[in-house]
């Protein structure tokens, strides 16, 4: 039995990333109803908004779903209270120390998963008592690790050192990449960018269009002095590059970034001045699809890929 399917009680080992401004209750419930695990991204939500999304998600699906909880969220205690109050079965923590809330969440029967970008932090998460880890490679969109370790290198490194279930993330958007990640030792995959470009995603339609129109090389990991983030190239991105050319300090970059830059781009649709977070896999995407179709297509490609490997790839 697949360890993640057993742990999460889902049909398929496909987890939708909990992306800020893109992962509301509509997307989470659609992915869960399709057999994967949908996640509400709470990092961009006020406590009352998260509660509304959880209530609506529970009304839209009777399948398990999760909440992604960035540890640096300023009002995290209220998010924790809401998650416990509404008996959310699974929480994915990120961007912080998993020791802080893992014990409390698990004492209320919540399955806890932590997102990491290195072997070091995977071991820390395991020692903190989490039930599984997501190892996210350099290819991923949004906020990323500083070491630039690719998914193909990171997954076997982490799998070698930990005993708990492992979920691969970064550069995974179809059944073939899912198969590759699981061959490297992952028990499941987490998919972000492919679900940004879904019909149920709460991302602005202009952002979705820009994602599926993007090509190879249209994203870059930048702003390492603040928090490393992979961005789609646009006029704001060009301003960031110009600031580097002119020797901008950390304070200069903070001033340039300002506040609400990601909301402006991904949620409000300002393609000129917004921060557009997306992964390298965007260069492979060509159309916006329903979440159910994405899950079904991934599983179909995954099964076909397994048969193809056995039939011809290893015949020398």
FITINU-484569 format. One line per 5 residues: their letters; for each residue x, y, z of N, C-alpha, C. Coordinates in Angstrom, 2 decimals. Atoms other than C-alpha are relative to their C-alpha. Example, Ala and Ser with C-alpha at 12.3 -4.5 7.8 and 13.67 -1.06 7.14 Angstrom:
BEGIN
AS) 0.89/-1.19/0.00/12.30/-4.50/7.80/0.90/1.20/0.00  -0.82/-1.19/-0.06/13.67/-1.06/7.14/-0.77/1.09/0.73
***
This chain:
BEGIN
XXXXX) 0.85/-1.20/0.00/0.00/0.00/0.00/0.88/1.25/0.00  -0.73/-1.26/0.01/1.29/3.49/-0.84/-0.16/0.72/1.34  0.03/-0.57/-1.35/2.21/5.22/2.43/-0.79/1.31/0.09  0.73/-1.27/-0.02/0.75/8.61/1.50/-1.51/-0.23/-0.19  1.41/0.33/0.18/-2.53/7.14/0.24/-0.59/-0.50/1.33
XXXXX) 0.45/0.53/-1.29/-2.80/5.30/3.55/-0.07/1.10/1.06  -0.06/-1.06/-1.01/-1.82/8.33/5.65/-1.12/1.02/-0.19  0.97/-1.05/0.28/-4.13/10.83/3.94/-1.40/-0.53/-0.30  1.29/0.62/0.35/-6.90/8.36/3.03/-0.57/0.60/-1.29  0.40/-0.51/1.31/-7.01/9.55/-0.58/0.12/-1.12/-1.04
XXXXX) -0.04/1.01/1.06/-7.33/7.69/-3.87/1.32/0.00/-0.76  -1.23/-0.14/0.78/-4.23/9.02/-5.64/1.08/0.75/0.78  -1.10/-0.69/-0.69/-0.78/10.17/-4.43/0.35/1.34/-0.66  -0.17/-1.32/0.61/-1.30/13.64/-5.92/-0.49/1.05/0.99  0.34/-1.06/-0.95/-1.26/16.66/-3.60/0.08/1.34/-0.72
XXXXX) 0.01/-1.34/0.60/-2.21/20.13/-4.78/0.70/0.97/0.95  -0.73/-0.94/-0.83/0.15/22.83/-3.53/-0.91/1.05/0.62  0.78/-1.03/-0.69/-1.22/25.33/-0.99/0.54/1.38/-0.29  -0.63/-1.23/0.49/-0.28/28.44/-2.96/-0.80/1.24/0.38  0.71/-1.22/-0.37/-1.09/31.92/-1.71/-0.63/0.63/-1.24
XXXXX) 0.79/-0.70/1.01/-3.71/33.80/-3.75/-0.55/-0.93/-1.09  0.44/0.90/1.07/-4.34/30.69/-5.89/-0.79/-1.20/0.52  0.54/1.27/-0.53/-5.53/27.91/-3.55/-1.11/0.23/1.02  1.16/-0.16/-0.87/-8.98/28.60/-2.16/-0.80/-1.28/0.08  0.82/1.20/-0.22/-11.81/26.23/-1.29/-0.47/-0.65/-1.29
XXXXX) 0.47/0.59/1.26/-12.96/25.78/-4.89/1.04/-0.96/-0.57  -1.06/0.87/0.52/-9.61/24.38/-6.01/0.23/-1.19/0.93  -0.26/1.08/-0.94/-9.03/22.35/-2.85/-1.08/-1.07/-0.07  1.08/0.98/0.04/-12.46/20.70/-2.98/-0.03/-0.74/-1.33  0.00/0.64/1.32/-12.17/20.02/-6.72/1.08/-1.08/-0.09
XXXXX) -1.08/0.98/0.03/-8.82/18.25/-6.31/-0.34/-1.19/0.89  0.38/1.09/-0.91/-10.06/16.24/-3.32/-1.10/-0.87/-0.61  1.07/0.76/0.64/-13.22/15.25/-5.19/0.50/-0.85/-1.16  -0.58/0.75/1.12/-11.02/14.08/-8.09/0.88/-1.15/0.46  -0.78/1.11/-0.52/-9.13/11.71/-5.80/1.36/0.36/0.57
XXXXX) -1.26/-0.44/-0.59/-6.10/13.77/-4.82/-0.24/0.64/1.35  0.17/-0.74/-1.24/-5.54/15.92/-1.76/0.06/1.49/-0.31  0.05/-1.44/0.20/-6.65/19.53/-2.09/0.49/0.73/1.24  -0.53/-0.79/-1.12/-5.02/22.21/0.06/-0.45/1.45/-0.13  0.31/-1.42/-0.09/-6.29/25.63/1.12/1.27/0.74/0.43
XXXXX) -1.18/-0.78/-0.33/-3.43/28.15/1.11/-0.35/1.15/0.94  0.46/-0.97/-1.00/-3.92/30.13/4.33/0.91/1.22/0.15  -0.97/-1.06/-0.20/-0.88/32.38/4.03/-0.46/1.37/-0.43  0.51/-1.29/0.49/-2.84/35.10/2.22/-1.36/0.34/0.60  1.35/-0.16/-0.53/-5.97/34.83/4.36/-0.03/0.55/1.42
XXXXX) 0.29/-0.41/-1.38/-7.20/36.73/7.41/-0.69/-1.18/0.69  0.61/1.13/-0.71/-8.45/34.34/10.15/-1.46/-0.24/-0.38  1.41/0.18/0.36/-12.12/34.96/9.28/-0.15/-0.55/-1.41  0.05/0.49/1.40/-11.41/34.32/5.59/0.35/-1.48/-0.04  -0.35/1.42/-0.04/-9.68/31.01/6.34/-1.18/-0.82/0.51
XXXXX) 1.15/0.73/-0.54/-12.67/29.92/8.43/-1.09/-0.16/-1.06  1.00/0.06/1.07/-15.01/30.76/5.55/0.38/-1.04/-1.05  -0.45/0.95/1.02/-12.90/28.73/3.11/-0.08/-1.44/0.51  0.11/1.35/-0.56/-12.76/25.72/5.44/-1.45/-0.47/0.02  1.43/0.35/-0.05/-16.53/25.76/5.94/-0.53/-0.32/-1.39
XXXXX) 0.46/0.23/1.38/-17.16/26.03/2.18/0.62/-1.26/-0.59  -0.66/1.20/0.51/-14.63/23.32/1.42/-0.66/-1.26/0.56  0.67/1.15/-0.62/-16.29/20.93/3.88/-1.39/-0.22/-0.59  1.32/0.12/0.64/-19.62/21.66/2.19/0.11/-0.54/-1.42  -0.18/0.36/1.41/-18.18/21.01/-1.27/0.61/-1.39/-0.19
XXXXX) -0.58/1.35/0.12/-16.42/17.70/-0.52/-0.13/-0.74/1.31  -0.04/0.85/-1.19/-16.69/14.79/1.86/1.31/-0.78/0.07  -1.32/0.63/0.05/-13.12/13.80/1.05/0.99/0.80/0.86  -1.01/-0.73/-0.77/-10.00/14.71/3.07/0.57/1.19/-0.78  -0.71/-1.15/0.58/-8.42/18.12/2.42/0.92/0.54/1.08
XXXXX) -1.00/-0.52/-0.94/-5.65/20.11/4.07/0.03/1.52/-0.04  -0.30/-1.43/-0.03/-4.62/23.63/5.03/1.52/0.16/0.02  -1.41/-0.35/-0.05/-1.17/25.00/4.24/0.18/1.17/0.95  -0.16/-0.97/-1.07/0.11/27.00/7.21/1.44/0.50/0.06  -1.35/-0.56/-0.13/3.20/29.23/6.81/0.27/0.39/1.45
XXXXX) -0.29/-0.23/-1.41/4.86/29.38/10.24/0.27/1.47/0.32  -0.30/-1.42/-0.21/5.74/33.04/9.75/-1.26/0.87/-0.06  1.25/-0.77/0.05/2.06/34.05/9.46/-0.17/0.76/1.32  0.00/-0.83/-1.22/1.62/36.95/11.94/-1.06/-0.34/1.04  1.09/0.31/-0.93/-1.66/35.72/13.46/-0.23/-1.51/0.04
XXXXX) 0.06/1.45/0.19/-0.86/32.01/13.37/-0.84/-0.70/1.08  0.79/0.63/-1.06/-2.53/31.24/16.73/-1.47/-0.11/-0.39  1.41/0.02/0.41/-5.92/32.14/15.28/-0.24/-1.02/-1.10  0.13/1.04/1.03/-5.32/29.95/12.23/-0.01/-1.39/0.64  -0.05/1.29/-0.70/-4.42/27.05/14.54/-1.33/-0.29/0.67
XXXXX) 1.30/0.15/-0.68/-7.61/27.61/16.56/-1.09/-0.38/-1.00  1.01/0.27/1.03/-9.71/27.62/13.37/0.14/-1.42/-0.54  -0.27/1.35/0.52/-8.07/24.43/12.06/-0.49/-1.06/0.99  0.43/0.95/-1.03/-8.70/22.62/15.35/-1.52/0.03/0.17  1.45/-0.16/-0.17/-12.24/24.00/15.73/-0.78/-0.74/-1.07
XXXXX) 0.73/0.61/1.12/-13.29/22.73/12.29/0.52/-1.38/-0.38  -0.49/1.38/0.17/-11.39/19.44/12.58/0.58/-0.25/-1.39  -0.72/0.21/1.26/-9.26/19.91/9.47/0.93/-1.19/0.20  -0.73/1.25/-0.27/-7.66/16.46/9.07/1.51/0.07/-0.21  -1.42/-0.02/0.38/-4.29/17.45/7.59/0.47/1.45/-0.09
XXXXX) -0.60/-1.33/0.11/-2.01/20.50/7.88/1.41/-0.14/-0.59  -1.34/-0.10/0.56/1.04/21.30/5.76/0.62/1.28/0.54  -0.68/-1.18/-0.53/3.40/23.63/7.63/1.21/0.32/-0.87  -1.12/-0.42/0.84/6.12/25.65/5.91/0.60/1.28/0.56  -0.65/-1.28/-0.30/8.55/28.56/6.27/0.14/0.26/1.50
XXXXX) -0.20/-0.20/-1.43/9.50/28.06/9.89/0.35/-1.30/0.71  -0.38/1.14/-0.82/10.29/25.67/12.73/-1.19/-0.92/0.26  1.15/0.90/-0.19/8.00/22.60/12.71/-0.25/-0.38/1.46  0.17/0.35/-1.41/8.58/22.04/16.43/-1.07/0.87/0.68  0.85/-0.97/-0.68/6.48/25.09/17.28/-1.43/-0.48/0.19
XXXXX) 1.43/0.34/-0.06/3.02/23.68/16.50/-0.32/-1.46/-0.26  0.28/1.40/0.35/3.41/20.01/15.51/-0.67/-0.77/1.13  0.55/0.75/-1.13/2.72/18.60/18.98/-1.44/0.38/0.28  1.37/-0.47/-0.28/-0.37/20.75/19.51/-0.97/-0.53/-1.05  0.87/0.47/1.08/-1.82/19.86/16.11/-0.23/-1.50/0.11
XXXXX) 0.13/1.45/-0.08/-1.13/16.14/16.52/-0.82/-0.44/1.23  0.80/0.33/-1.19/-2.68/16.18/20.00/-1.49/0.11/-0.27  1.40/-0.12/0.40/-5.92/17.12/18.25/-0.33/-0.90/-1.20  0.26/0.97/1.05/-5.63/14.30/15.74/0.32/0.46/-1.41  -0.34/-0.53/1.32/-4.25/16.41/12.88/1.27/-0.67/-0.53
XXXXX) -1.21/0.50/0.67/-1.79/14.80/10.45/0.82/1.21/-0.43  -0.85/-1.16/0.27/1.16/17.18/10.08/1.10/-0.35/-1.01  -1.02/0.15/1.04/3.39/17.50/7.00/0.78/1.31/-0.05  -0.81/-1.22/0.06/6.30/19.95/6.76/0.74/0.08/-1.34  -0.66/-0.23/1.29/7.78/21.47/3.58/1.45/0.41/0.25
XXXXX) -1.43/-0.27/-0.17/11.60/21.47/3.33/0.68/0.11/-1.36  -0.76/-0.13/1.25/14.28/22.26/0.75/1.39/-0.62/0.13  -1.31/0.60/-0.20/17.21/20.27/2.15/-0.11/-1.23/0.89  -0.06/1.17/-0.88/18.20/17.04/3.89/0.02/0.44/1.46  -0.12/-0.51/-1.37/19.12/19.03/7.01/-1.36/0.31/0.60
XXXXX) 1.30/-0.39/-0.53/15.63/20.45/7.39/-1.00/-1.15/-0.02  0.85/1.19/-0.01/13.98/17.15/6.47/0.22/-0.79/1.28  -0.31/0.71/-1.24/15.75/15.52/9.41/-0.54/0.75/1.21  0.55/-0.80/-1.10/14.76/18.40/11.71/-1.51/-0.18/0.09  1.45/0.18/0.01/11.14/17.99/10.63/-0.37/-1.38/0.54
XXXXX) 0.26/1.35/-0.51/11.26/14.24/11.25/0.19/-0.05/1.51  -0.26/-0.02/-1.45/12.77/14.83/14.70/-1.07/0.78/0.76  1.07/-0.79/-0.63/9.98/17.35/15.41/-1.30/-0.79/0.10  1.16/0.87/-0.12/7.47/14.51/14.98/-1.02/0.11/-1.11  0.97/-0.10/1.09/5.83/15.37/11.65/-0.24/-1.38/-0.60
XXXXX) 0.39/1.29/0.56/4.08/12.55/9.81/0.58/-0.25/-1.38  -0.58/0.11/1.35/5.62/13.25/6.38/0.67/1.32/-0.32  -0.61/-1.26/0.45/7.74/15.82/4.58/-0.22/0.16/-1.50  -0.05/-0.35/1.41/7.50/17.59/1.25/1.40/0.54/-0.26  -1.31/-0.49/0.39/10.96/17.99/-0.30/-0.17/0.75/-1.32
XXXXX) 0.28/-0.87/1.16/10.75/20.91/-2.73/1.29/0.45/-0.67  -1.20/-0.33/0.76/13.37/21.36/-5.42/0.01/1.42/-0.54  -0.30/-1.32/0.53/14.83/24.48/-7.01/-0.95/0.45/-1.11  0.88/-0.33/1.14/12.41/24.29/-9.96/-1.31/0.62/0.42  1.33/-0.41/-0.47/9.41/25.15/-7.81/-0.23/1.50/-0.10
XXXXX) 0.36/-1.41/0.02/7.56/28.43/-7.99/-0.10/0.56/1.40  0.17/-0.62/-1.30/7.09/30.92/-5.18/1.27/-0.01/0.81  -1.16/-0.06/-0.89/9.39/30.99/-2.15/0.69/-1.36/0.04  -0.79/1.18/0.30/12.19/28.51/-2.46/1.21/-0.08/0.92  -1.21/0.16/-0.78/15.34/27.16/-0.84/1.16/0.81/-0.56
XXXXX) -1.16/-0.80/0.42/18.64/29.04/-0.98/1.05/-0.81/-0.74  -1.09/0.82/0.51/20.77/26.09/-2.06/-0.13/-0.37/-1.47  0.23/0.28/1.42/19.25/25.68/-5.54/0.20/-1.48/-0.33  -0.07/1.44/0.26/19.14/21.87/-5.21/-1.21/-0.42/-0.81  1.11/0.40/0.87/17.05/20.42/-8.02/-0.74/-1.19/0.59
XXXXX) 0.83/1.09/-0.49/14.25/17.95/-7.38/0.65/-1.36/-0.25  -0.61/1.29/0.34/16.11/15.12/-9.13/1.15/-0.35/0.95  -1.07/0.25/-0.96/19.01/15.53/-6.70/-0.54/-0.08/1.43  0.49/-0.11/-1.38/17.02/16.44/-3.58/-0.77/-1.24/0.46  0.86/1.11/-0.42/14.53/13.56/-3.54/0.80/-1.23/0.45
XXXXX) -0.76/1.17/-0.49/17.03/10.66/-3.41/0.87/0.32/1.21  -0.79/-0.38/-1.18/19.18/12.59/-0.92/-0.85/-0.07/1.27  0.89/0.00/-1.16/16.23/13.06/1.44/-0.49/-1.42/0.29  0.53/1.36/-0.17/14.82/9.56/0.87/1.00/-0.91/0.70  -1.06/0.81/-0.60/18.15/8.07/1.90/0.11/0.20/1.51
XXXXX) -0.25/-0.37/-1.39/18.10/9.83/5.28/-1.21/-0.08/0.93  1.18/-0.03/-0.87/14.50/9.80/6.53/-0.76/-1.32/-0.06  0.81/1.21/-0.07/12.07/7.07/7.53/-1.47/0.26/-0.26  1.41/-0.34/0.19/8.75/8.91/7.26/-0.31/0.19/-1.49  0.37/-0.17/1.41/6.81/9.27/3.97/0.54/1.31/-0.60
XXXXX) -0.62/-1.12/0.72/8.29/11.63/1.36/-0.84/0.40/-1.20  0.76/-0.56/1.13/6.40/13.88/-1.05/0.95/0.89/-0.80  -0.87/-0.79/0.87/8.28/15.36/-4.02/-0.73/1.21/-0.55  0.58/-1.21/0.59/7.66/18.92/-5.23/1.07/0.75/-0.77  -0.92/-0.80/0.82/9.20/21.20/-7.82/0.19/-0.59/-1.37
XXXXX) -0.17/0.48/1.37/8.98/20.77/-11.58/-0.88/-1.19/-0.36  0.88/1.14/0.26/6.15/18.21/-11.43/-1.36/0.52/-0.45  1.26/-0.51/0.52/3.14/18.90/-13.62/-0.74/-0.97/-0.89  0.69/1.02/0.81/2.25/15.69/-15.45/0.35/-1.38/0.55  -0.19/1.35/-0.49/2.22/11.94/-15.05/1.41/-0.52/-0.16
XXXXX) -1.37/0.46/0.23/5.71/11.43/-16.47/0.93/0.51/1.09  -0.85/-0.55/-1.06/7.36/13.77/-13.97/-0.38/-0.61/1.36  0.44/0.69/-1.20/5.26/12.14/-11.24/0.67/-1.37/0.11  -0.64/1.32/0.03/6.60/8.73/-12.27/1.49/0.12/0.31  -1.43/-0.20/-0.24/10.17/10.05/-12.30/0.27/0.25/1.48
XXXXX) -0.19/-0.33/-1.41/9.81/11.48/-8.78/-0.18/-1.23/0.88  0.25/1.20/-0.81/8.43/8.22/-7.44/1.07/-1.06/-0.23  -1.13/0.89/0.24/11.20/6.25/-9.11/1.22/0.42/0.83  -1.12/-0.52/-0.79/13.64/8.48/-7.21/-0.19/-0.21/1.50  0.22/0.32/-1.40/12.05/7.48/-3.91/-1.16/0.70/0.67
XXXXX) 1.15/-0.68/-0.60/9.04/9.74/-3.36/-1.20/-0.95/0.11  1.24/0.76/-0.16/5.78/8.26/-2.06/-1.17/0.68/-0.70  1.06/-0.78/0.64/3.71/11.01/-3.70/0.62/1.27/-0.55  -0.48/-1.27/0.54/3.99/14.33/-5.49/-0.92/1.15/0.41  0.78/-1.22/-0.21/2.89/17.87/-4.71/0.13/0.85/-1.25
XXXXX) 0.06/-0.72/1.27/1.83/19.90/-7.73/-0.54/1.40/0.24  0.43/-1.38/-0.20/1.63/23.69/-7.66/-0.38/0.70/-1.29  0.22/-0.83/1.19/2.02/25.52/-10.98/-1.08/-0.54/-0.92  1.03/0.58/0.88/-0.15/23.08/-12.96/-1.40/0.33/0.51  1.31/-0.33/-0.56/-3.02/23.79/-10.55/-0.26/1.51/0.07
XXXXX) 0.22/-1.45/0.15/-2.46/27.56/-10.71/-0.79/0.24/-1.28  0.68/-0.13/1.30/-3.54/27.22/-14.34/-1.15/-1.00/-0.11  1.21/0.82/0.02/-6.76/25.41/-13.46/-1.21/0.92/0.05  1.21/-0.82/0.02/-10.32/26.64/-13.84/-0.41/0.42/1.41  0.45/-0.28/-1.37/-10.93/26.48/-10.07/1.00/0.83/0.80
XXXXX) -0.99/-0.83/-0.69/-7.75/28.33/-9.09/-0.54/1.40/0.21  0.44/-1.37/-0.27/-8.41/31.70/-7.46/0.95/1.05/-0.57  -0.88/-0.93/0.70/-5.57/33.24/-9.47/-0.80/0.81/-1.03  0.66/-0.84/1.00/-6.58/36.12/-11.76/0.15/-0.63/-1.39  -0.02/0.59/1.35/-7.42/35.07/-15.32/1.18/0.51/-0.83
XXXXX) -1.15/-0.53/0.74/-4.70/37.35/-16.70/1.29/-0.70/0.40  -1.18/0.74/-0.46/-2.12/35.58/-14.55/0.00/-1.41/-0.56  0.09/1.35/0.57/-3.36/32.16/-15.65/0.42/0.01/-1.47  -0.32/-0.09/1.42/-3.09/33.26/-19.27/1.51/0.20/-0.20  -1.44/-0.25/0.12/0.44/34.57/-18.76/0.81/-1.25/0.32
XXXXX) -0.68/1.26/-0.36/1.45/31.28/-17.12/0.01/-0.96/-1.18  0.05/0.99/1.09/0.26/29.10/-20.02/0.64/0.53/-1.28  -0.69/-0.57/1.16/1.81/31.49/-22.55/1.51/0.06/0.21  -1.42/-0.11/-0.29/5.21/31.39/-20.84/0.79/-1.12/-0.67  -0.88/0.96/0.66/8.17/29.56/-22.34/1.19/-0.32/0.90
XXXXX) -1.22/0.34/-0.73/11.41/27.97/-21.18/0.83/1.26/0.26  -0.85/-1.14/-0.33/13.56/30.51/-19.37/-0.74/1.24/0.43  0.80/-1.18/-0.35/10.70/32.86/-18.51/-0.14/0.21/1.51  0.01/-0.19/-1.45/11.18/32.39/-14.74/1.44/0.02/0.51  -1.33/-0.04/-0.61/14.12/33.06/-12.44/-0.13/0.12/1.51
XXXXX) -0.05/-0.12/-1.45/14.89/32.59/-8.74/0.79/1.26/0.36  -0.64/-1.28/-0.31/15.73/36.00/-7.28/-0.33/0.43/1.43  0.25/-0.60/-1.32/15.59/38.23/-4.17/0.48/-0.89/1.15  -0.54/0.89/-1.04/17.78/35.83/-2.17/0.34/0.76/1.28  -0.32/-0.79/-1.18/18.73/38.68/0.17/-1.20/0.13/0.94
XXXXX) 1.24/-0.07/-0.80/15.11/38.72/1.35/-0.47/-1.43/0.25  0.38/1.42/0.00/13.39/35.37/0.76/0.03/-0.45/-1.45  -0.09/0.42/1.40/14.32/33.49/-2.43/-1.37/-0.30/-0.58  1.31/0.20/0.62/11.38/33.51/-4.82/0.18/-0.14/-1.51  -0.05/0.18/1.46/10.91/32.23/-8.38/-1.12/0.81/-0.62
XXXXX) 0.95/-0.92/0.60/9.22/34.86/-10.50/-0.06/-0.15/-1.51  0.19/-0.11/1.43/7.79/35.05/-13.98/0.45/1.40/-0.43  -0.56/-1.28/0.43/9.52/37.80/-15.93/-1.10/0.94/-0.52  0.93/-1.05/0.40/7.49/41.00/-16.32/0.66/1.35/0.31  -0.64/-1.28/-0.29/8.13/44.78/-15.94/0.49/0.15/1.44
XXXXX) -0.49/-0.08/-1.38/8.36/44.48/-12.14/1.29/-0.80/0.15  -1.21/0.81/-0.05/10.90/41.68/-12.52/1.18/0.77/-0.61  -1.06/-0.78/0.64/12.90/43.94/-14.86/0.52/1.09/0.93  -0.42/-1.02/-0.99/12.94/46.62/-12.14/0.90/-0.63/1.06  -0.83/0.70/-0.97/14.37/44.07/-9.73/1.39/-0.24/-0.58
XXXXX) -1.30/0.26/0.64/17.12/43.13/-12.19/0.80/1.30/-0.15  -0.66/-1.29/0.12/17.90/46.80/-12.79/0.55/0.45/1.35  -0.45/-0.36/-1.35/18.15/47.36/-9.04/1.29/-0.76/0.34  -1.23/0.76/-0.24/20.74/44.58/-8.82/1.16/0.59/-0.79  -1.05/-0.59/0.84/22.70/46.10/-11.72/0.54/1.30/0.59
XXXXX) -0.39/-1.29/-0.58/22.76/49.40/-9.85/0.51/-0.14/1.43  -0.57/0.23/-1.31/24.06/47.76/-6.67/-0.94/0.23/1.17  0.99/-0.24/-1.05/20.86/47.90/-4.63/0.35/-0.75/1.28  -0.19/0.62/-1.31/21.16/47.17/-0.91/-1.23/-0.82/0.35  1.15/0.76/-0.47/18.86/44.85/1.02/-1.18/0.92/0.29
XXXXX) 1.07/-0.97/-0.31/16.89/47.89/2.23/-0.62/0.54/-1.28  0.52/-0.47/1.29/16.58/49.10/-1.37/-0.97/-1.03/-0.60  0.84/1.07/0.56/15.14/45.73/-2.42/-1.31/-0.11/0.78  1.22/0.03/-0.81/12.69/45.75/0.50/-0.94/1.13/-0.41  0.81/-1.15/0.41/11.52/49.22/-0.53/-0.62/-0.22/-1.38
XXXXX) 0.51/0.26/1.35/11.17/48.14/-4.17/-1.13/-1.02/0.04  1.03/1.03/-0.08/9.17/45.04/-3.25/-1.28/0.55/0.62  1.18/-0.58/-0.64/6.85/46.97/-0.94/-0.88/-1.07/0.61  0.95/0.94/-0.58/3.75/45.30/0.42/-1.10/-0.35/-1.01  1.12/0.41/0.85/1.04/43.32/-1.35/0.35/-0.19/-1.45
XXXXX) -0.42/0.10/1.40/3.11/42.85/-4.49/-0.50/-1.30/-0.65  0.49/1.26/0.59/2.11/39.18/-4.98/-1.51/0.03/-0.19  1.45/-0.13/0.16/-1.57/39.95/-4.39/-0.32/0.83/-1.24  0.22/-0.89/1.14/-1.35/42.74/-6.94/0.11/-0.75/-1.33  -0.20/0.71/1.25/-0.06/40.39/-9.59/-0.87/-1.22/-0.17
XXXXX) 0.65/1.30/0.18/-1.50/36.92/-9.00/-1.50/0.03/0.24  1.41/-0.02/-0.37/-4.86/37.83/-7.48/-0.78/1.13/-0.67  0.68/-1.17/0.57/-5.67/41.29/-8.84/0.27/0.17/-1.50  -0.22/0.01/1.44/-4.19/40.74/-12.31/0.83/1.13/-0.56  -0.89/-1.06/0.50/-1.65/43.58/-12.54/1.27/-0.66/-0.53
XXXXX) -1.12/0.70/0.62/0.78/41.99/-15.00/1.23/0.88/-0.17  -1.12/-0.93/0.14/2.97/45.09/-15.08/0.76/0.17/1.31  -0.61/-0.37/-1.27/3.61/45.87/-11.41/-0.07/-1.08/1.07  0.17/1.05/-0.99/2.73/42.62/-9.65/1.15/-0.99/0.01  -0.95/1.10/-0.14/4.95/39.83/-8.37/-0.71/-1.26/-0.47
XXXXX) 0.63/1.16/0.62/4.18/36.72/-10.44/0.79/-1.26/0.34  -0.73/1.17/-0.47/5.25/33.55/-8.63/-0.48/-1.25/-0.72  0.35/1.22/0.73/5.35/30.38/-10.73/1.26/-0.84/-0.20  -1.13/0.90/0.15/7.57/27.34/-11.30/0.47/-0.15/-1.43  -0.57/0.21/1.33/9.77/26.35/-14.23/-0.90/-0.85/-0.88
XXXXX) 0.87/0.88/0.77/7.18/23.76/-15.26/-1.02/0.78/-0.83  0.94/-0.83/0.76/5.05/26.66/-16.54/0.31/-0.02/-1.49  -0.38/0.05/1.41/7.02/26.44/-19.79/-0.57/-1.18/-0.75  0.61/1.17/0.62/5.35/23.07/-20.43/-1.52/0.10/-0.10  1.46/-0.11/-0.04/1.79/24.27/-19.80/-0.50/0.80/-1.19
XXXXX) 0.52/-0.68/1.19/-0.36/25.34/-22.73/-1.46/0.40/0.10  1.40/-0.37/-0.12/-3.92/25.62/-21.47/-0.48/-0.13/1.44  0.65/0.07/-1.31/-6.09/26.17/-18.41/-1.02/-1.14/-0.05  0.87/1.17/-0.01/-7.94/22.98/-17.45/-0.74/-0.13/1.32  0.65/0.31/-1.28/-10.44/21.82/-14.82/0.92/-0.86/0.87
XXXXX) -0.85/0.77/-0.91/-8.74/20.37/-11.74/-0.20/-1.50/-0.15  0.29/1.43/0.16/-10.48/17.02/-12.23/0.72/-0.57/-1.22  -0.68/0.43/1.23/-9.07/16.77/-15.75/1.51/-0.09/0.21  -1.44/0.03/-0.30/-5.57/17.58/-14.47/0.36/-1.26/0.77  -0.27/1.19/-0.81/-5.71/14.81/-11.85/-0.13/-1.26/-0.85
XXXXX) 0.23/1.18/0.82/-7.15/12.27/-14.28/1.08/-0.17/-1.06  -1.05/0.04/1.02/-4.62/13.17/-16.99/1.33/-0.45/0.60  -1.25/0.40/-0.65/-1.72/12.85/-14.54/0.02/-1.50/0.29  0.04/1.42/-0.33/-2.85/9.42/-13.40/0.06/-0.87/-1.26  -0.03/0.74/1.26/-3.43/8.26/-16.99/1.42/-0.04/-0.57
XXXXX) -1.38/-0.06/0.48/0.06/9.42/-18.03/0.93/-0.82/0.88  -0.81/0.76/-0.94/1.54/7.88/-14.90/-0.08/-1.50/-0.29  0.18/1.43/0.26/0.06/4.45/-15.62/0.56/-0.39/-1.36  -0.55/0.27/1.34/0.97/4.65/-19.33/1.52/0.02/0.04  -1.44/-0.10/-0.12/4.49/5.68/-18.39/0.62/-1.24/0.62
XXXXX) -0.49/1.23/-0.63/4.93/2.66/-16.14/0.05/-1.14/-1.02  0.04/1.06/1.01/3.88/0.33/-18.95/1.07/0.21/-1.06  -0.99/-0.30/1.04/6.15/2.08/-21.45/1.41/-0.32/0.50  -1.32/0.31/-0.56/9.15/1.76/-19.14/0.26/-1.50/-0.03  -0.17/1.45/-0.04/8.60/-1.96/-18.68/0.10/-0.60/-1.40
XXXXX) 0.09/0.58/1.34/7.91/-2.53/-22.36/1.21/0.28/-0.87  -1.03/-0.33/0.98/10.66/-0.65/-24.14/1.22/0.73/0.53  -1.10/-0.85/-0.43/12.85/1.72/-22.14/1.20/-0.79/0.52  -1.09/0.76/-0.58/14.88/-1.05/-20.51/0.39/-1.20/-0.86  -0.37/1.09/0.90/15.22/-3.32/-23.53/1.28/0.38/-0.76
X) -1.29/-0.36/0.63/18.90/-3.12/-24.47/0.48/-1.09/-0.93
***
